[in-house]
Amino acid sequence: MEFVSIAMRTIEIRTTANAGYIVQVGCAQFAYTSKNKMIEDLTEYIRDPQAVEKEYNKHHKAYDECAPERPRSLGEMVPESETTTQAEATDPAADIESSGY
């Protein structure tokens, strides 16, 4: 008997308040309103994860947006003058008007 390594991402299924489902596969999330469609898609993924991911990636330009940032080459370095320091960061609370309390 030969064991074959299958690279399948972690799958997490959460129900929603409106009887839907949020399915997280690795770092990607999908919303379903049909339990049967969710089961159909997950069955296809479990049978052949590499083929499903390849097809998905072919149709989604930002498929690796949740992948760790790759190191920049020296040619891509951002000049220090263009970076934002912690002191220059904006305060989200500054945009909220005071309610007078």
Protein Blocks (a to p, Z undefined) as FASTA:
>chain_A
ZZdddddddddddddfkopacddehjbccddfbfklmmmmmmmmmmmmmlmmmmmmmmmm
klmmmgccddddfklpccfklpccfklpccfklmpccehZZ
